């Protein structure tokens, strides 16, 4: 399932080629919020390459990871953890249920609430997906040393100050 990371030409070179050979001048290259967004776009591009054919999106995978690691989690908890609208969580969960990866069960303590569990086939698929995800994380941060990698993760957690 693993695919080789395709880096291609640097974005600045592609932009210059698209601009008749003239380099694009952008003060945004010094903007942390812009750089985080560009890194996210790069990560999503590679996610779609690596997860091609698995009917998985970054959002769906995030929900699936939380369900696998928190058996019996309620959709409302997913909404809070991922900062996603309840209707979007419902759509993501519905897709995972339709794929046979997740099962909904009524909470016996609160009959109006659902609890979410990974199915056996979901757990099997998750194991493979998680390995691909970990490989992708390593490849995306390959330019960083081990200590830079740890620092990067720590800094990203620090910037997510509302978690």
C-alpha positions as CSV (number, residue, x, y, z in Angstrom):
1,X,0.0,0.0,0.0
2,X,2.8,2.4,0.7
3,X,3.7,4.7,-2.1
4,X,6.9,6.7,-2.7
5,X,6.7,10.3,-1.8
6,X,6.7,12.5,-4.9
7,X,8.3,15.8,-4.3
8,X,8.6,17.1,-7.8
9,X,9.8,20.6,-8.5
10,X,9.8,23.2,-5.7
11,X,6.7,25.3,-5.6
12,X,8.7,28.5,-6.1
13,X,10.1,27.1,-9.4
14,X,6.6,26.0,-10.6
15,X,5.2,29.4,-9.7
16,X,8.1,31.1,-11.7
17,X,7.5,28.9,-14.7
18,X,3.8,29.8,-14.6
19,X,4.8,33.4,-14.4
20,X,6.9,33.5,-17.6
21,X,10.1,32.7,-15.7
22,X,9.8,35.6,-13.3
23,X,10.1,34.7,-9.6
24,X,7.0,35.5,-7.5
25,X,7.7,37.9,-4.6
26,X,5.6,37.1,-1.6
27,X,5.8,38.6,1.9
28,X,3.6,35.7,2.9
29,X,6.7,33.4,2.8
30,X,7.5,35.0,6.2
31,X,3.9,34.6,7.6
32,X,3.5,31.7,10.1
33,X,-0.2,31.3,9.4
34,X,0.5,31.2,5.6
35,X,3.3,28.7,6.1
36,X,1.2,26.5,8.3
37,X,-1.6,26.5,5.6
38,X,0.9,25.6,2.9
39,X,2.3,22.8,5.0
40,X,-1.3,21.5,5.5
41,X,-1.9,21.6,1.8
42,X,1.2,19.6,1.1
43,X,0.3,17.1,3.8
44,X,-3.2,16.7,2.3
45,X,-1.8,16.2,-1.2
46,X,0.4,13.4,0.1
47,X,-2.4,12.0,2.2
48,X,-4.6,11.6,-0.9
49,X,-1.7,9.9,-2.8
50,X,-0.9,7.5,0.0
51,X,-4.6,6.7,0.8
52,X,-5.7,6.5,-2.8
53,X,-8.3,3.8,-3.4
54,X,-9.2,3.5,0.3
55,X,-12.2,5.9,0.2
56,X,-10.5,7.9,3.0
57,X,-10.1,11.6,3.5
58,X,-8.1,13.4,6.2
59,X,-11.3,14.3,8.1
60,X,-12.7,10.7,7.9
61,X,-9.4,9.3,8.9
62,X,-9.2,11.6,12.0
63,X,-12.7,10.5,13.1
64,X,-11.7,6.8,12.5
65,X,-8.5,7.2,14.6
66,X,-10.5,8.6,17.5
67,X,-13.2,5.9,17.3
68,X,-10.5,3.1,17.2
69,X,-8.7,4.6,20.1
70,X,-11.8,5.5,22.2
71,X,-14.2,2.5,21.9
72,X,-17.7,3.7,22.8
73,X,-17.0,7.4,22.1
74,X,-20.0,9.5,21.4
75,X,-20.3,11.7,18.3
76,X,-20.5,14.8,20.5
77,X,-17.1,14.1,21.9
78,X,-15.7,13.8,18.4
79,X,-17.3,17.2,17.5
80,X,-15.5,18.8,20.5
81,X,-12.1,17.1,19.9
82,X,-11.9,17.9,16.2
83,X,-13.8,21.2,16.2
84,X,-16.1,20.1,13.5
85,X,-19.9,20.8,13.2
86,X,-22.1,17.9,14.5
87,X,-23.7,17.6,11.0
88,X,-20.2,17.0,9.5
89,X,-19.3,14.5,12.2
90,X,-22.6,12.7,11.4
91,X,-21.7,12.5,7.7
92,X,-18.2,11.3,8.4
93,X,-19.5,8.6,10.8
94,X,-22.2,7.6,8.3
95,X,-19.5,7.0,5.7
96,X,-17.4,4.9,8.1
97,X,-20.5,2.9,9.0
98,X,-21.3,2.4,5.3
99,X,-17.8,1.2,4.7
100,X,-18.2,-1.4,7.4
101,X,-15.4,0.2,9.6
102,X,-17.6,1.5,12.4
103,X,-20.7,0.3,14.3
104,X,-23.2,2.4,16.1
105,X,-24.7,1.2,19.4
106,X,-27.3,2.7,21.6
107,X,-26.0,3.9,25.0
108,X,-28.0,1.9,27.6
109,X,-27.5,4.7,30.1
110,X,-28.8,7.4,27.8
111,X,-31.1,5.9,25.1
112,X,-30.9,9.0,22.9
113,X,-27.1,8.7,22.6
114,X,-25.1,6.6,20.3
115,X,-21.7,5.0,21.1
116,X,-19.3,4.3,18.3
117,X,-17.1,1.2,17.9
118,X,-14.7,-0.1,15.3
119,X,-15.8,-3.3,13.7
120,X,-13.4,-6.3,13.2
121,X,-12.9,-5.4,9.6
122,X,-12.4,-1.7,10.6
123,X,-9.7,-2.7,13.1
124,X,-8.0,-4.8,10.4
125,X,-8.1,-1.9,7.9
126,X,-7.0,0.6,10.5
127,X,-3.9,-1.3,11.3
128,X,-2.7,-1.0,7.7
129,X,-3.9,2.6,7.5
130,X,-2.1,3.6,10.7
131,X,1.2,2.1,9.3
132,X,0.8,4.2,6.1
133,X,-0.1,7.3,8.2
134,X,3.1,6.9,10.3
135,X,5.2,6.4,7.2
136,X,3.7,9.5,5.7
137,X,4.4,11.6,8.8
138,X,8.0,10.5,8.7
139,X,8.4,11.3,5.1
140,X,6.7,14.7,5.3
141,X,9.1,15.7,8.1
142,X,12.1,14.0,6.6
143,X,14.1,17.2,6.2
144,X,14.1,17.6,10.1
145,X,16.5,16.0,12.5
146,X,15.1,13.8,15.3
147,X,15.3,16.7,17.7
148,X,13.7,19.1,15.3
149,X,10.9,16.6,14.7
150,X,10.2,16.5,18.4
151,X,10.4,20.3,18.7
152,X,8.1,20.8,15.7
153,X,5.4,18.6,17.3
154,X,5.9,20.3,20.7
155,X,5.6,23.8,19.0
156,X,2.5,22.7,17.1
157,X,0.9,21.6,20.3
158,X,1.8,24.8,22.0
159,X,0.2,26.8,19.1
160,X,-3.0,24.8,19.5
161,X,-3.5,26.6,22.8
162,X,-7.2,25.9,23.0
163,X,-6.9,22.2,23.2
